[in-house]
Amino acid sequence: MLHDPTTGKIWGTRCEGAIVEVTSGNAAKPKVQPKEFPGPDEAVAWAVKQEWSRLKKGFVLVNPAAEAGQPSMQRYIGGGYTGALMIAGCAGRVVTNRHQDEDASGAATDMLVLVGDDARTLHEWRPGKTDLAWSVLPANDGTGFLIRFDSGIYLWPSDGSPAQRISDATVMSSPFLTTSNGHVAWHDSDHVTVMRLANRQRVLQLTRTPAMVGGHSRQMMGALSPNAAMLACCATPGEIEYIDIAQAETVRRHRSDFEMITKMEWSPDGRWLLALEQYGKWRLLCLDTATGACPSGWPNFADMTRADFALDADGKRLAILRRGQIILHDFADMREIRSFAIDHVVRTAHIAWTGDNAISVRTDYGCLSTYVI
């Protein structure tokens, strides 16, 4: 059941075979009408199309009683977008981006939007010039979000106060952003930088030049270990180096047959490194951080095209987004717990854990949802 926060009107459907029961009007006195279709498939297709039409008109879904695999919150963010579908969350609040076309001064930017669990917009921020946002992570202290823009790394407080750039100004997007244990790391101008957020002190700065993949993409991805003592860094396809931050030197390298790595994440115990491969075999890899070996019984995960993954804060559940579905695994033995389809996606979406039992999704169709796990 959707509702319009502005007018108080409601709209919802219930499909029974080839019949769609439509509820509309005012919540206090709703109107219920049946609508018949040639078959169940046509009925569901019509209901989905009508739901999307209402979402685009400002209706939202808020369902605290949603069961596992169902959305507890859903709203329209903006027009279809196949660029960076950034998403992160903390304490029920979700931040994402909405692309803004050129304004009167000719600047096309990404608007940052902070949404509450009741689907309301809490804060918005639009940079004052052409600047696109590529990724976002919650700051470890819960006070805000770290945003990776073309022009540098920003800290956006969750109370809506002005964002602060914490990196040097850049003219190209930093290829990665990672945070852990009060530290943040990124790459720009051929340097990897690790900063302690509390005092903005740069505790590491090393020269690293990304390799070109296929003559069109830079290979540069990194991830801080849970205690922020180590940085896993991939600057060359087929090789991951582990940099000791205190010693400012590489302590080991692991080489394998993977191609470009576009996302990396440590397990909370520091034992495993998850890495998403683009090109090559399009796999989700799991590597022992001490030996580089893959755990016994790890699934093949072939054809991870336009896929995403997210490990929960305890390292117990791994969510994989693939082909319009979220598959939830027990990370210890990769047993499948459940799977469910996500709504309003064409080809691409990104996911993030935004609660103990909640995963939020930003789709290329302009939809932001939170699903109960």
Disulfide bonds with the S-S distance in Angstrom:
none
